[in-house]
Amino acid sequence: MEKIESHRISAVCVTLKNKKESSLGYVKELEDRLDWIAMKHTVPTDWVWEMAQLQ
């Protein structure tokens, strides 16, 4: 599962980074997507955030 999640989280981060990082909604959208991944796969939100930090 970790490999799948890392790939998915990486994809979210890359997608958001390709948008204008200066936009005000950037951080909020990233938070929302990471929280959604955590809820969907019933993994700890902290774990998802750790994976995102490694990207």
C-alpha distance matrix in Angstrom:
0.0 3.8 5.5 5.2 6.1 8.5 10.0 10.6 12.1 14.0 15.4 16.6 18.2 19.9 21.1 22.6 24.1 25.8 27.6 30.5 29.1 32.5 32.0 32.1 29.1 26.7 25.5 25.5 23.5 20.8 20.8 20.6 17.8 15.6 16.8 16.0 12.3 12.2 14.3 12.7 9.3 11.3 10.1 13.1 14.8 15.8 12.4 12.0 15.6 15.0 12.5 15.2 17.9 16.6 16.9
3.8 0.0 3.8 5.4 5.0 5.9 8.5 9.7 10.2 11.8 14.0 15.1 16.1 17.9 19.6 20.9 21.9 23.9 25.9 28.5 26.9 30.2 30.1 30.2 27.5 24.8 23.4 23.9 22.2 19.1 19.1 19.7 16.9 14.2 15.9 15.9 12.2 11.9 14.8 13.9 10.7 12.3 10.0 12.1 13.4 13.6 9.9 9.8 12.9 11.8 9.2 12.2 14.5 13.0 13.7
5.5 3.8 0.0 3.8 5.5 5.2 6.2 8.6 9.9 10.5 12.3 14.4 15.3 16.4 18.3 20.1 20.9 22.4 24.8 27.6 26.3 29.9 29.9 30.5 27.9 24.9 24.0 24.8 22.7 19.6 20.4 20.9 17.7 15.6 17.8 17.4 13.6 14.3 17.2 15.8 13.0 15.3 13.3 15.5 16.3 16.5 12.9 12.0 14.8 13.7 10.4 12.8 15.2 13.1 12.9
5.2 5.4 3.8 0.0 3.8 5.5 5.2 6.2 8.6 9.9 10.7 12.5 14.4 15.4 16.5 18.6 20.0 21.2 23.2 26.3 25.4 28.9 28.5 29.0 26.1 23.5 22.9 23.2 20.8 18.1 19.0 18.8 15.4 13.9 16.1 15.0 11.2 12.6 15.0 13.0 10.7 13.7 12.5 15.1 15.6 16.8 13.5 11.8 14.9 14.8 11.4 13.1 16.2 14.7 13.9
6.1 5.0 5.5 3.8 0.0 3.8 5.4 5.0 6.0 8.3 9.7 10.5 12.2 14.0 15.2 16.5 18.1 19.8 21.5 24.4 23.0 26.4 25.9 26.2 23.3 20.7 19.7 20.0 17.8 15.0 15.5 15.6 12.4 10.4 12.5 12.0 8.2 9.3 12.2 10.9 8.7 11.3 9.7 11.9 12.0 13.2 10.1 8.1 11.3 11.5 8.4 10.0 13.3 12.5 12.0
8.5 5.9 5.2 5.5 3.8 0.0 3.8 5.5 5.1 5.9 8.5 9.9 10.4 12.0 14.0 15.3 16.1 18.1 20.2 22.8 21.3 24.8 24.8 25.4 22.9 19.9 18.9 19.9 17.9 14.7 15.6 16.5 13.4 11.2 14.0 14.1 10.6 11.7 15.0 14.2 12.2 14.5 12.2 13.5 13.2 13.4 10.3 8.3 10.5 10.0 6.3 7.9 10.7 9.2 8.6
10.0 8.5 6.2 5.2 5.4 3.8 0.0 3.8 5.5 5.1 6.1 8.7 9.9 10.4 12.1 14.3 15.2 16.4 18.7 21.8 20.8 24.5 24.4 25.4 22.8 19.8 19.5 20.5 18.0 15.1 16.8 17.2 13.7 12.5 15.6 15.0 11.6 13.7 16.6 15.1 13.6 16.5 14.9 16.6 16.0 16.7 13.9 11.4 13.4 13.4 9.6 10.1 13.1 11.5 9.7
10.6 9.7 8.6 6.2 5.0 5.5 3.8 0.0 3.8 5.4 5.1 6.4 8.7 9.9 10.5 12.5 14.2 15.4 17.1 20.3 19.5 23.0 22.4 23.1 20.2 17.6 17.4 17.8 15.1 12.6 14.2 14.0 10.4 9.7 12.7 11.6 8.4 11.1 13.7 12.1 11.3 14.5 13.4 15.2 14.2 15.7 13.3 10.2 12.4 13.4 10.1 9.8 13.4 12.9 11.0
12.1 10.2 9.9 8.6 6.0 5.1 5.5 3.8 0.0 3.8 5.4 5.1 6.3 8.6 9.8 10.7 12.2 14.3 15.8 18.5 17.1 20.5 20.1 20.6 17.9 15.0 14.3 15.1 12.9 9.8 11.3 12.0 8.7 7.2 10.6 10.7 7.9 10.0 13.1 12.6 12.0 14.3 12.6 13.5 11.9 12.8 10.9 7.6 9.0 10.2 7.2 6.1 9.8 9.9 8.2
14.0 11.8 10.5 9.9 8.3 5.9 5.1 5.4 3.8 0.0 3.8 5.4 5.1 6.1 8.5 9.9 10.4 12.2 14.5 17.2 15.9 19.6 19.8 20.8 18.6 15.3 15.1 16.6 14.4 11.2 13.5 14.6 11.4 10.4 14.0 14.2 11.6 13.8 16.9 16.2 15.5 18.0 16.0 16.8 15.1 15.5 13.5 10.5 11.1 11.6 8.2 6.8 9.7 8.9 6.0
15.4 14.0 12.3 10.7 9.7 8.5 6.1 5.1 5.4 3.8 0.0 3.8 5.5 5.1 6.0 8.5 9.8 10.6 12.7 15.9 15.5 19.2 18.9 20.3 17.7 14.7 15.4 16.5 13.6 11.2 14.0 14.3 10.8 11.0 14.6 13.9 11.7 14.7 17.2 16.0 15.9 18.9 17.6 18.8 17.0 18.0 16.3 12.9 13.8 14.9 11.7 9.9 13.0 12.6 9.5
16.6 15.1 14.4 12.5 10.5 9.9 8.7 6.4 5.1 5.4 3.8 0.0 3.8 5.5 5.1 6.2 8.5 10.0 11.1 14.1 13.4 16.8 16.1 17.0 14.3 11.5 11.9 12.8 9.8 7.6 10.4 10.7 7.3 8.1 11.6 11.1 9.8 12.8 15.1 14.4 15.0 17.6 16.5 17.2 14.8 16.2 15.2 11.5 11.9 13.9 11.4 8.9 12.1 12.8 10.1
18.2 16.1 15.3 14.4 12.2 10.4 9.9 8.7 6.3 5.1 5.5 3.8 0.0 3.8 5.4 5.2 6.0 8.6 10.1 12.5 11.0 14.6 14.7 15.8 13.7 10.3 10.5 12.4 10.2 7.3 10.4 11.8 9.3 9.2 13.0 13.5 12.2 14.5 17.3 17.2 17.5 19.6 17.9 18.0 15.4 15.9 15.0 11.7 11.0 12.5 10.4 7.2 9.5 10.4 7.4
19.9 17.9 16.4 15.4 14.0 12.0 10.4 9.9 8.6 6.1 5.1 5.5 3.8 0.0 3.8 5.5 5.0 6.1 8.8 11.6 11.1 14.8 15.2 17.1 15.4 11.9 13.1 15.2 12.7 10.4 13.8 15.0 12.3 12.7 16.5 16.5 15.1 17.8 20.4 19.9 20.1 22.6 21.0 21.4 19.0 19.5 18.3 15.1 14.6 15.7 13.1 10.3 12.2 12.3 8.6
21.1 19.6 18.3 16.5 15.2 14.0 12.1 10.5 9.8 8.5 6.0 5.1 5.4 3.8 0.0 3.8 5.5 5.3 6.8 10.3 10.6 14.1 13.7 15.7 13.5 10.6 12.5 13.9 10.9 9.7 13.3 13.6 11.0 12.6 15.9 15.4 14.6 17.7 19.9 19.1 20.0 22.6 21.6 22.2 19.6 20.7 19.9 16.3 16.1 17.9 15.5 12.5 14.9 15.5 12.1
22.6 20.9 20.1 18.6 16.5 15.3 14.3 12.5 10.7 9.9 8.5 6.2 5.2 5.5 3.8 0.0 3.8 5.3 5.2 7.9 7.5 10.9 10.3 12.1 10.0 6.9 8.9 10.6 8.1 7.0 10.8 11.7 9.9 11.5 14.7 14.8 14.7 17.4 19.5 19.4 20.6 22.7 21.6 21.6 18.5 19.5 19.3 15.8 14.8 17.0 15.3 11.8 13.7 15.2 12.1
24.1 21.9 20.9 20.0 18.1 16.1 15.2 14.2 12.2 10.4 9.8 8.5 6.0 5.0 5.5 3.8 0.0 3.8 5.3 7.0 6.1 9.8 10.6 12.9 11.9 8.4 10.2 12.9 11.1 9.5 13.2 14.8 13.2 14.0 17.4 18.0 17.5 19.9 22.4 22.5 23.2 25.3 23.7 23.4 20.4 20.7 20.4 17.2 15.8 17.3 15.7 12.2 13.1 14.2 11.0
25.8 23.9 22.4 21.2 19.8 18.1 16.4 15.4 14.3 12.2 10.6 10.0 8.6 6.1 5.3 5.3 3.8 0.0 3.8 6.5 7.6 11.0 11.4 14.4 13.4 10.5 13.1 15.3 13.0 12.2 16.0 17.0 15.2 16.6 19.9 19.9 19.5 22.3 24.5 24.1 25.0 27.4 26.2 26.3 23.4 24.0 23.5 20.2 19.1 20.6 18.7 15.4 16.6 17.3 13.8
27.6 25.9 24.8 23.2 21.5 20.2 18.7 17.1 15.8 14.5 12.7 11.1 10.1 8.8 6.8 5.2 5.3 3.8 0.0 3.8 5.9 8.6 8.2 11.3 10.3 8.1 11.4 13.2 11.1 11.3 15.0 15.6 14.5 16.5 19.4 19.4 19.7 22.5 24.3 24.1 25.5 27.7 26.7 26.7 23.5 24.4 24.4 21.0 19.7 21.8 20.3 16.7 18.0 19.4 16.2
30.5 28.5 27.6 26.3 24.4 22.8 21.8 20.3 18.5 17.2 15.9 14.1 12.5 11.6 10.3 7.9 7.0 6.5 3.8 0.0 3.8 5.3 5.6 9.2 9.6 7.8 11.1 13.3 12.2 12.7 16.0 17.1 16.6 18.4 21.1 21.6 22.2 24.6 26.5 26.7 28.2 30.1 28.9 28.5 25.1 25.7 26.1 22.8 21.0 23.1 22.1 18.3 19.0 20.7 17.8
29.1 26.9 26.3 25.4 23.0 21.3 20.8 19.5 17.1 15.9 15.5 13.4 11.0 11.1 10.6 7.5 6.1 7.6 5.9 3.8 0.0 3.8 5.4 8.1 8.7 6.0 8.5 11.4 11.0 10.8 13.8 15.6 15.5 16.6 19.3 20.4 20.9 22.9 25.0 25.7 26.9 28.5 27.0 26.1 22.7 22.9 23.5 20.5 18.3 20.2 19.6 15.8 16.0 18.0 15.6
32.5 30.2 29.9 28.9 26.4 24.8 24.5 23.0 20.5 19.6 19.2 16.8 14.6 14.8 14.1 10.9 9.8 11.0 8.6 5.3 3.8 0.0 3.8 6.3 8.6 7.3 9.6 12.2 12.6 13.1 15.6 17.3 17.9 19.2 21.4 22.7 23.6 25.4 27.3 28.3 29.8 31.1 29.6 28.5 24.9 25.0 26.1 23.3 20.8 22.8 22.7 18.9 18.8 21.1 18.9
32.0 30.1 29.9 28.5 25.9 24.8 24.4 22.4 20.1 19.8 18.9 16.1 14.7 15.2 13.7 10.3 10.6 11.4 8.2 5.6 5.4 3.8 0.0 3.8 5.5 5.6 8.6 10.1 10.3 11.9 14.2 15.2 16.1 18.0 19.8 20.7 22.2 24.1 25.6 26.4 28.3 29.6 28.7 27.7 24.0 24.7 26.0 22.9 20.7 23.3 23.0 19.3 19.8 22.3 20.1
32.1 30.2 30.5 29.0 26.2 25.4 25.4 23.1 20.6 20.8 20.3 17.0 15.8 17.1 15.7 12.1 12.9 14.4 11.3 9.2 8.1 6.3 3.8 0.0 3.8 5.6 7.2 8.0 9.4 11.3 12.6 13.7 15.5 17.2 18.4 19.7 21.5 23.1 24.2 25.6 27.6 28.5 27.6 26.3 22.5 23.3 25.0 22.1 19.8 22.7 22.9 19.3 19.7 22.7 21.0
29.1 27.5 27.9 26.1 23.3 22.9 22.8 20.2 17.9 18.6 17.7 14.3 13.7 15.4 13.5 10.0 11.9 13.4 10.3 9.6 8.7 8.6 5.5 3.8 0.0 3.8 5.8 5.3 5.8 8.5 9.9 10.4 12.0 14.2 15.2 16.1 18.2 19.9 20.9 22.0 24.2 25.2 24.6 23.6 19.9 21.1 22.7 19.6 17.8 20.9 20.9 17.4 18.5 21.5 19.6
26.7 24.8 24.9 23.5 20.7 19.9 19.8 17.6 15.0 15.3 14.7 11.5 10.3 11.9 10.6 6.9 8.4 10.5 8.1 7.8 6.0 7.3 5.6 5.6 3.8 0.0 3.8 5.6 5.3 6.2 8.7 10.0 10.8 12.4 14.3 15.4 16.7 18.5 20.1 21.1 22.9 24.1 23.0 22.1 18.5 19.3 20.5 17.3 15.4 18.2 17.9 14.2 15.2 18.0 16.0
25.5 23.4 24.0 22.9 19.7 18.9 19.5 17.4 14.3 15.1 15.4 11.9 10.5 13.1 12.5 8.9 10.2 13.1 11.4 11.1 8.5 9.6 8.6 7.2 5.8 3.8 0.0 3.8 5.5 5.1 6.2 8.6 10.0 10.6 12.2 14.2 15.5 16.6 18.4 19.9 21.4 22.1 20.8 19.4 15.6 16.2 17.8 15.0 12.6 15.5 15.9 12.4 13.0 16.3 15.0
25.5 23.9 24.8 23.2 20.0 19.9 20.5 17.8 15.1 16.6 16.5 12.8 12.4 15.2 13.9 10.6 12.9 15.3 13.2 13.3 11.4 12.2 10.1 8.0 5.3 5.6 3.8 0.0 3.8 5.4 5.1 6.1 8.6 10.0 10.5 12.2 14.3 15.4 16.4 18.2 20.2 20.7 19.9 18.6 14.9 16.2 18.1 15.2 13.4 16.8 17.3 14.1 15.4 18.7 17.5
23.5 22.2 22.7 20.8 17.8 17.9 18.0 15.1 12.9 14.4 13.6 9.8 10.2 12.7 10.9 8.1 11.1 13.0 11.1 12.2 11.0 12.6 10.3 9.4 5.8 5.3 5.5 3.8 0.0 3.8 5.4 5.1 6.2 8.6 9.8 10.5 12.4 14.3 15.3 16.3 18.4 19.6 19.1 18.5 15.0 16.7 17.9 14.6 13.5 16.9 16.5 13.3 15.4 18.1 16.4
20.8 19.1 19.6 18.1 15.0 14.7 15.1 12.6 9.8 11.2 11.2 7.6 7.3 10.4 9.7 7.0 9.5 12.2 11.3 12.7 10.8 13.1 11.9 11.3 8.5 6.2 5.1 5.4 3.8 0.0 3.8 5.5 5.2 6.2 8.5 9.8 10.7 12.4 14.3 15.3 16.8 18.0 16.8 16.1 12.6 13.9 14.7 11.4 10.1 13.3 12.8 9.5 11.6 14.3 12.8
20.8 19.1 20.4 19.0 15.5 15.6 16.8 14.2 11.3 13.5 14.0 10.4 10.4 13.8 13.3 10.8 13.2 16.0 15.0 16.0 13.8 15.6 14.2 12.6 9.9 8.7 6.2 5.1 5.4 3.8 0.0 3.8 5.5 5.3 6.1 8.5 10.0 10.6 12.3 14.2 15.7 16.1 15.0 13.7 10.0 11.5 13.1 10.2 8.7 12.4 12.8 10.2 12.0 15.2 14.5
20.6 19.7 20.9 18.8 15.6 16.5 17.2 14.0 12.0 14.6 14.3 10.7 11.8 15.0 13.6 11.7 14.8 17.0 15.6 17.1 15.6 17.3 15.2 13.7 10.4 10.0 8.6 6.1 5.1 5.5 3.8 0.0 3.8 5.6 5.2 6.1 8.7 9.9 10.5 12.1 14.3 15.0 14.8 14.2 10.9 13.3 14.7 11.6 11.3 15.0 15.0 12.6 15.1 17.9 17.0
17.8 16.9 17.7 15.4 12.4 13.4 13.7 10.4 8.7 11.4 10.8 7.3 9.3 12.3 11.0 9.9 13.2 15.2 14.5 16.6 15.5 17.9 16.1 15.5 12.0 10.8 10.0 8.6 6.2 5.2 5.5 3.8 0.0 3.8 5.4 5.0 6.2 8.7 9.9 10.4 12.3 13.8 13.5 13.7 10.8 13.3 13.7 10.1 10.6 14.0 13.0 10.8 13.9 16.1 14.7
15.6 14.2 15.6 13.9 10.4 11.2 12.5 9.7 7.2 10.4 11.0 8.1 9.2 12.7 12.6 11.5 14.0 16.6 16.5 18.4 16.6 19.2 18.0 17.2 14.2 12.4 10.6 10.0 8.6 6.2 5.3 5.6 3.8 0.0 3.8 5.4 5.1 6.3 8.7 9.9 10.9 11.9 10.7 10.5 7.5 9.7 9.9 6.4 7.0 10.4 9.7 8.1 11.1 13.4 12.7
16.8 15.9 17.8 16.1 12.5 14.0 15.6 12.7 10.6 14.0 14.6 11.6 13.0 16.5 15.9 14.7 17.4 19.9 19.4 21.1 19.3 21.4 19.8 18.4 15.2 14.3 12.2 10.5 9.8 8.5 6.1 5.2 5.4 3.8 0.0 3.8 5.5 5.1 6.2 8.6 10.1 10.2 9.7 9.1 6.1 9.3 10.4 7.8 8.6 12.2 12.3 11.2 13.9 16.4 16.3
16.0 15.9 17.4 15.0 12.0 14.1 15.0 11.6 10.7 14.2 13.9 11.1 13.5 16.5 15.4 14.8 18.0 19.9 19.4 21.6 20.4 22.7 20.7 19.7 16.1 15.4 14.2 12.2 10.5 9.8 8.5 6.1 5.0 5.4 3.8 0.0 3.8 5.4 5.1 6.0 8.5 9.6 10.3 11.0 8.9 12.4 12.7 9.8 11.5 14.8 14.1 13.1 16.4 18.4 17.7
12.3 12.2 13.6 11.2 8.2 10.6 11.6 8.4 7.9 11.6 11.7 9.8 12.2 15.1 14.6 14.7 17.5 19.5 19.7 22.2 20.9 23.6 22.2 21.5 18.2 16.7 15.5 14.3 12.4 10.7 10.0 8.7 6.2 5.1 5.5 3.8 0.0 3.8 5.5 5.2 6.2 8.2 8.1 9.7 8.3 11.4 10.6 7.6 10.2 12.8 11.4 11.2 14.7 16.0 15.4
12.2 11.9 14.3 12.6 9.3 11.7 13.7 11.1 10.0 13.8 14.7 12.8 14.5 17.8 17.7 17.4 19.9 22.3 22.5 24.6 22.9 25.4 24.1 23.1 19.9 18.5 16.6 15.4 14.3 12.4 10.6 9.9 8.7 6.3 5.1 5.4 3.8 0.0 3.8 5.6 5.5 5.6 5.0 6.0 5.2 8.6 8.2 6.2 9.0 11.5 11.1 11.6 14.6 16.1 16.4
14.3 14.8 17.2 15.0 12.2 15.0 16.6 13.7 13.1 16.9 17.2 15.1 17.3 20.4 19.9 19.5 22.4 24.5 24.3 26.5 25.0 27.3 25.6 24.2 20.9 20.1 18.4 16.4 15.3 14.3 12.3 10.5 9.9 8.7 6.2 5.1 5.5 3.8 0.0 3.8 5.5 5.0 6.7 8.0 7.7 11.4 11.6 10.0 12.5 15.2 14.9 15.2 18.2 19.9 20.0
12.7 13.9 15.8 13.0 10.9 14.2 15.1 12.1 12.6 16.2 16.0 14.4 17.2 19.9 19.1 19.4 22.5 24.1 24.1 26.7 25.7 28.3 26.4 25.6 22.0 21.1 19.9 18.2 16.3 15.3 14.2 12.1 10.4 9.9 8.6 6.0 5.2 5.6 3.8 0.0 3.8 5.7 8.0 10.6 10.6 14.1 13.4 11.4 14.4 16.8 15.7 16.1 19.5 20.6 20.2
9.3 10.7 13.0 10.7 8.7 12.2 13.6 11.3 12.0 15.5 15.9 15.0 17.5 20.1 20.0 20.6 23.2 25.0 25.5 28.2 26.9 29.8 28.3 27.6 24.2 22.9 21.4 20.2 18.4 16.8 15.7 14.3 12.3 10.9 10.1 8.5 6.2 5.5 5.5 3.8 0.0 3.8 5.5 8.9 10.0 13.0 11.4 10.1 13.7 15.3 14.0 15.2 18.5 19.1 19.2
11.3 12.3 15.3 13.7 11.3 14.5 16.5 14.5 14.3 18.0 18.9 17.6 19.6 22.6 22.6 22.7 25.3 27.4 27.7 30.1 28.5 31.1 29.6 28.5 25.2 24.1 22.1 20.7 19.6 18.0 16.1 15.0 13.8 11.9 10.2 9.6 8.2 5.6 5.0 5.7 3.8 0.0 3.8 6.7 8.6 11.6 10.7 10.4 13.6 15.2 14.8 16.3 19.1 20.1 20.8
10.1 10.0 13.3 12.5 9.7 12.2 14.9 13.4 12.6 16.0 17.6 16.5 17.9 21.0 21.6 21.6 23.7 26.2 26.7 28.9 27.0 29.6 28.7 27.6 24.6 23.0 20.8 19.9 19.1 16.8 15.0 14.8 13.5 10.7 9.7 10.3 8.1 5.0 6.7 8.0 5.5 3.8 0.0 3.8 6.3 8.5 7.0 7.4 10.7 11.8 11.6 13.5 16.0 16.9 18.0
13.1 12.1 15.5 15.1 11.9 13.5 16.6 15.2 13.5 16.8 18.8 17.2 18.0 21.4 22.2 21.6 23.4 26.3 26.7 28.5 26.1 28.5 27.7 26.3 23.6 22.1 19.4 18.6 18.5 16.1 13.7 14.2 13.7 10.5 9.1 11.0 9.7 6.0 8.0 10.6 8.9 6.7 3.8 0.0 3.8 5.3 5.3 6.6 8.9 10.0 11.1 12.8 14.6 16.0 17.6
14.8 13.4 16.3 15.6 12.0 13.2 16.0 14.2 11.9 15.1 17.0 14.8 15.4 19.0 19.6 18.5 20.4 23.4 23.5 25.1 22.7 24.9 24.0 22.5 19.9 18.5 15.6 14.9 15.0 12.6 10.0 10.9 10.8 7.5 6.1 8.9 8.3 5.2 7.7 10.6 10.0 8.6 6.3 3.8 0.0 3.8 5.4 5.1 6.2 8.6 9.9 10.6 12.4 14.6 15.8
15.8 13.6 16.5 16.8 13.2 13.4 16.7 15.7 12.8 15.5 18.0 16.2 15.9 19.5 20.7 19.5 20.7 24.0 24.4 25.7 22.9 25.0 24.7 23.3 21.1 19.3 16.2 16.2 16.7 13.9 11.5 13.3 13.3 9.7 9.3 12.4 11.4 8.6 11.4 14.1 13.0 11.6 8.5 5.3 3.8 0.0 3.8 5.4 5.1 6.2 8.7 9.8 10.5 12.7 14.7
12.4 9.9 12.9 13.5 10.1 10.3 13.9 13.3 10.9 13.5 16.3 15.2 15.0 18.3 19.9 19.3 20.4 23.5 24.4 26.1 23.5 26.1 26.0 25.0 22.7 20.5 17.8 18.1 17.9 14.7 13.1 14.7 13.7 9.9 10.4 12.7 10.6 8.2 11.6 13.4 11.4 10.7 7.0 5.3 5.4 3.8 0.0 3.8 5.4 5.0 6.3 8.6 9.9 11.0 13.0
12.0 9.8 12.0 11.8 8.1 8.3 11.4 10.2 7.6 10.5 12.9 11.5 11.7 15.1 16.3 15.8 17.2 20.2 21.0 22.8 20.5 23.3 22.9 22.1 19.6 17.3 15.0 15.2 14.6 11.4 10.2 11.6 10.1 6.4 7.8 9.8 7.6 6.2 10.0 11.4 10.1 10.4 7.4 6.6 5.1 5.4 3.8 0.0 3.8 5.4 5.1 6.2 8.7 10.1 11.1
15.6 12.9 14.8 14.9 11.3 10.5 13.4 12.4 9.0 11.1 13.8 11.9 11.0 14.6 16.1 14.8 15.8 19.1 19.7 21.0 18.3 20.8 20.7 19.8 17.8 15.4 12.6 13.4 13.5 10.1 8.7 11.3 10.6 7.0 8.6 11.5 10.2 9.0 12.5 14.4 13.7 13.6 10.7 8.9 6.2 5.1 5.4 3.8 0.0 3.8 5.4 4.9 6.2 8.8 10.1
15.0 11.8 13.7 14.8 11.5 10.0 13.4 13.4 10.2 11.6 14.9 13.9 12.5 15.7 17.9 17.0 17.3 20.6 21.8 23.1 20.2 22.8 23.3 22.7 20.9 18.2 15.5 16.8 16.9 13.3 12.4 15.0 14.0 10.4 12.2 14.8 12.8 11.5 15.2 16.8 15.3 15.2 11.8 10.0 8.6 6.2 5.0 5.4 3.8 0.0 3.8 5.4 5.1 6.6 9.2
12.5 9.2 10.4 11.4 8.4 6.3 9.6 10.1 7.2 8.2 11.7 11.4 10.4 13.1 15.5 15.3 15.7 18.7 20.3 22.1 19.6 22.7 23.0 22.9 20.9 17.9 15.9 17.3 16.5 12.8 12.8 15.0 13.0 9.7 12.3 14.1 11.4 11.1 14.9 15.7 14.0 14.8 11.6 11.1 9.9 8.7 6.3 5.1 5.4 3.8 0.0 3.8 5.4 5.3 6.9
15.2 12.2 12.8 13.1 10.0 7.9 10.1 9.8 6.1 6.8 9.9 8.9 7.2 10.3 12.5 11.8 12.2 15.4 16.7 18.3 15.8 18.9 19.3 19.3 17.4 14.2 12.4 14.1 13.3 9.5 10.2 12.6 10.8 8.1 11.2 13.1 11.2 11.6 15.2 16.1 15.2 16.3 13.5 12.8 10.6 9.8 8.6 6.2 4.9 5.4 3.8 0.0 3.8 5.4 5.4
17.9 14.5 15.2 16.2 13.3 10.7 13.1 13.4 9.8 9.7 13.0 12.1 9.5 12.2 14.9 13.7 13.1 16.6 18.0 19.0 16.0 18.8 19.8 19.7 18.5 15.2 13.0 15.4 15.4 11.6 12.0 15.1 13.9 11.1 13.9 16.4 14.7 14.6 18.2 19.5 18.5 19.1 16.0 14.6 12.4 10.5 9.9 8.7 6.2 5.1 5.4 3.8 0.0 3.8 5.5
16.6 13.0 13.1 14.7 12.5 9.2 11.5 12.9 9.9 8.9 12.6 12.8 10.4 12.3 15.5 15.2 14.2 17.3 19.4 20.7 18.0 21.1 22.3 22.7 21.5 18.0 16.3 18.7 18.1 14.3 15.2 17.9 16.1 13.4 16.4 18.4 16.0 16.1 19.9 20.6 19.1 20.1 16.9 16.0 14.6 12.7 11.0 10.1 8.8 6.6 5.3 5.4 3.8 0.0 3.8
16.9 13.7 12.9 13.9 12.0 8.6 9.7 11.0 8.2 6.0 9.5 10.1 7.4 8.6 12.1 12.1 11.0 13.8 16.2 17.8 15.6 18.9 20.1 21.0 19.6 16.0 15.0 17.5 16.4 12.8 14.5 17.0 14.7 12.7 16.3 17.7 15.4 16.4 20.0 20.2 19.2 20.8 18.0 17.6 15.8 14.7 13.0 11.1 10.1 9.2 6.9 5.4 5.5 3.8 0.0
